[in-house]
Amino acid sequence: MFLKNTPKVRLNLVIQTVVALALSFSAPAMVQAENNEKEVKNNWDVSLGLGVGVAPVYEGSTHYLPSPIPMLAISWRDTVSLGIDGLSLYHKTGGFRYGAGLTYDPGRSEDGKNIFGMSSGDHRLEGLGDIKAAFGVKAFASYDVHPFQHIPLVVVDASVTKLLGSSNDGVLVQGGLAMPFQLGQDWRLTPKVSTTWANNQYMEDYFGVTPEQAARSRFSTYKAKAGMKDASIGLNVKYSITKNWFVTGDGRVKILLSDAASSPISATNIDARIVTLVGYHF
């Protein structure tokens, strides 16, 4: 039996054809949209966190202060990053990573207050004047070997920073060695060692005492020369609570060296710092 070619039948055939064509075009479009969304997400890596840190109010101080630690870490296509180290532009080739960026030095207050205005009660620096906060330009490089699941076995890094402040314009050269390793699915431990060299200007700014400063303070005149400023050892621990939430802790002990250790400004040569925070990785 044959169906009659009625207007109603012809209308149904047209509707079915239009629906079929729409589905055939929309399916690839939906797949492409999903792929584009994944690509956009893969281009960005964002983490937010909040914690607390405890550190001396200045290098060489025996007075410690707790401070809130906000964390924002953003990277785009693994070539541009913004985080605790400042703004960086870098390139990766195999295990070699190098780049340049902007960083920030908080300076030092003579009244024993930290950058949040919290007072430590340490008034040793009265009469020395403040060292103003300053931006700096930084060049850096690192090399790592990662034979196991993209976790570096050893990371060697170095950087040179030139500060650009009116009263804070020294040069720092830093080098370090880290050995990250994974414990199970959730724990990651990274022990590290590092050292810092500072030029004459930086050492004079932070550890020297000029005749004018000596006249206003408790200290005698002291000339701080270029040399190794410090050496440190530390440990970073990260625990993944869920796929997105994590807790991290970072502890470091630093020892002042050479003219930094001998400076009358330094009440102690040992500097301990600890930071812990909770974060969310998008």
C-alpha positions in Angstrom: 0.0 0.0 0.0 1.4 3.4 -0.9 1.2 6.6 1.2 -0.6 9.4 -0.5 1.5 12.4 -1.3 -0.7 14.8 0.8 0.3 18.2 2.0 0.5 16.9 5.5 2.9 14.1 4.5 5.1 16.5 2.6 5.2 18.9 5.6 6.3 16.0 7.9 9.1 15.1 5.5 10.3 18.6 5.4 10.4 18.9 9.2 12.2 15.6 9.5 14.8 16.7 6.9 15.4 20.0 8.6 15.8 18.4 12.0 18.3 15.8 10.6 20.3 18.6 9.0 20.3 20.7 12.1 21.5 17.7 14.2 24.2 16.9 11.7 25.5 20.5 11.9 25.1 21.1 15.6 26.9 18.0 16.8 30.3 19.0 15.4 29.7 22.5 16.6 29.0 21.3 20.1 32.1 19.2 20.1 34.1 22.1 18.9 32.7 24.4 21.6 33.6 21.8 24.3 37.1 21.6 22.8 37.5 25.3 22.8 36.3 25.5 26.4 38.8 22.9 27.5 41.6 24.7 25.6 40.7 28.0 27.3 40.8 26.2 30.7 44.1 24.6 29.8 45.6 27.9 28.9 45.1 29.3 32.5 46.2 27.9 35.8 44.9 29.8 38.8 45.2 29.2 42.6 43.9 31.3 45.5 44.8 31.0 49.1 44.9 32.6 52.5 47.2 31.8 55.5 49.5 33.2 58.1 53.2 33.6 58.3 55.6 34.3 61.2 58.9 36.0 60.5 61.4 38.5 62.1 60.4 42.1 61.6 63.7 42.6 59.7 66.8 40.6 58.9 68.8 40.3 62.2 65.9 41.0 64.5 65.0 38.8 67.5 61.4 40.0 67.4 58.9 38.0 65.4 55.5 39.0 64.1 52.6 37.0 62.6 51.1 38.4 59.4 48.2 37.4 57.1 49.4 35.9 53.9 47.1 36.3 50.9 48.0 34.1 47.9 47.2 34.6 44.2 49.1 32.5 41.6 48.1 32.9 38.0 49.9 31.5 34.9 48.9 31.7 31.3 50.1 29.0 28.8 53.0 28.3 31.1 54.8 31.4 29.8 53.4 34.3 31.9 52.9 34.1 35.7 51.8 36.4 38.5 52.5 35.3 42.1 54.5 35.8 45.3 57.7 36.3 43.2 56.1 39.0 41.1 55.2 39.2 37.4 57.3 36.9 35.2 57.6 36.1 31.5 59.5 32.9 30.7 60.2 30.1 28.3 60.7 26.4 28.7 62.8 24.1 26.6 63.0 20.6 27.9 64.2 20.9 31.5 65.6 24.4 31.0 63.5 27.4 32.0 64.5 31.0 31.8 63.0 34.4 31.8 62.7 37.9 33.3 60.1 39.9 35.3 59.2 42.4 37.9 59.6 41.8 41.7 59.0 43.8 44.9 61.1 44.5 48.0 59.1 45.7 51.0 61.9 47.7 52.5 62.4 48.2 56.3 60.8 50.5 58.9 62.9 51.9 61.7 60.0 51.8 64.1 59.8 48.0 64.2 56.6 47.6 62.2 56.0 45.2 59.4 54.4 46.0 56.0 50.9 45.6 57.6 51.6 48.3 60.2 51.8 45.7 63.1 54.4 46.7 65.8 57.0 44.2 67.0 58.2 46.3 69.9 61.8 46.2 68.5 63.1 49.7 68.5 66.8 49.0 67.9 66.7 50.7 64.5 65.5 54.1 65.7 67.6 56.8 64.1 68.6 54.8 61.0 65.6 56.0 58.9 63.3 53.9 56.8 64.3 51.9 53.7 61.6 52.6 51.2 59.8 49.8 49.4 61.0 49.3 45.8 60.3 47.5 42.6 63.0 45.5 40.9 63.8 43.8 37.7 64.8 40.2 37.8 66.4 37.7 35.4 66.2 34.0 36.3 66.9 30.5 35.0 66.5 27.0 36.3 67.2 23.4 35.1 65.4 20.3 36.2 65.5 16.5 35.5 62.0 14.9 35.8 62.2 11.2 34.9 59.2 10.2 37.1 55.7 11.5 36.4 56.8 15.0 35.7 58.1 15.5 39.2 61.6 17.0 39.0 64.3 14.9 40.7 66.6 17.9 41.1 66.0 21.6 40.3 68.9 24.0 40.2 68.0 27.7 39.9 69.7 31.1 39.9 68.5 34.7 39.6 69.8 38.3 39.5 67.7 41.1 40.9 68.3 44.9 40.5 66.2 47.0 42.9 65.0 50.4 41.5 64.2 52.4 44.6 65.6 55.9 45.5 67.0 54.5 48.8 66.8 50.8 47.9 68.7 50.2 44.7 71.1 47.3 45.4 71.7 44.0 43.5 71.1 40.5 44.7 72.3 37.3 43.2 70.6 34.1 44.4 71.2 30.4 43.7 69.4 27.3 45.0 68.9 23.6 44.8 65.6 21.8 45.4 64.6 18.1 45.4 60.8 17.7 45.1 59.4 14.2 45.5 55.9 12.8 45.8 54.7 10.6 48.7 51.6 8.7 47.5 48.8 10.6 45.8 48.3 13.5 48.2 51.7 14.5 49.7 54.5 16.4 48.1 57.7 17.4 49.9 60.4 19.7 48.6 63.6 20.2 50.7 65.7 23.1 49.4 68.9 25.0 50.1 69.9 28.5 48.8 72.4 31.3 49.2 72.4 35.0 48.4 75.2 37.4 47.3 74.6 41.2 47.7 76.5 44.1 46.2 78.0 47.1 48.1 74.9 49.2 47.7 72.5 46.6 49.1 74.8 45.7 52.0 75.2 49.4 52.9 71.4 50.0 52.7 70.5 47.1 55.0 73.5 46.4 57.2 75.7 49.5 57.1 75.7 52.5 59.4 76.6 55.9 58.0 78.1 58.7 60.2 74.8 60.5 60.0 72.9 57.4 61.2 75.4 56.8 63.9 74.8 60.3 65.3 71.1 59.6 65.5 71.1 56.0 66.7 72.7 53.7 69.2 75.1 52.2 66.6 78.7 53.1 65.7 79.6 53.7 62.1 79.9 50.5 60.1 80.9 49.9 56.5 79.2 46.8 55.0 80.9 45.5 51.8 79.7 43.2 49.0 79.7 39.5 49.7 77.7 36.4 50.6 74.7 37.7 52.6 73.1 34.5 53.7 72.6 30.8 53.4 69.3 29.0 54.1 67.7 25.5 54.3 64.0 24.9 54.1 61.2 22.5 53.5 57.9 22.9 51.6 55.0 20.5 52.3 51.8 20.3 50.2 48.8 18.1 51.0 46.0 17.8 48.5 42.7 17.6 50.4 40.6 17.1 47.3 41.1 17.6 43.6 41.0 21.4 44.1 41.6 22.1 47.8 45.1 21.9 49.3 47.1 22.9 52.4 50.7 23.9 52.2 53.4 24.8 54.7 56.8 26.3 54.1 59.6 26.6 56.7 63.1 28.1 56.3 66.1 28.8 58.5 68.5 31.4 57.3 72.0 32.2 58.6 73.5 35.7 57.9 77.0 35.6 56.7 80.1 37.9 56.3 79.4 41.6 56.9 75.7 41.0 57.3 76.4 38.8 60.3 79.0 41.2 61.7 76.8 44.3 61.4 75.8 45.9 64.7 72.3 46.1 63.3 72.0 42.3 63.4 71.0 41.2 67.0 71.2 37.6 65.8 72.5 35.7 62.8 69.7 33.2 62.7 66.5 34.0 60.8 63.6 31.5 60.9 60.4 31.9 58.9 57.2 29.8 58.6 54.1 30.1 56.4 51.0 27.9 56.2 47.9 28.4 54.1 44.8 26.8 52.6 44.3 27.2 48.9 42.0 26.4 46.0 43.2 25.4 42.6 40.8 26.1 39.8 
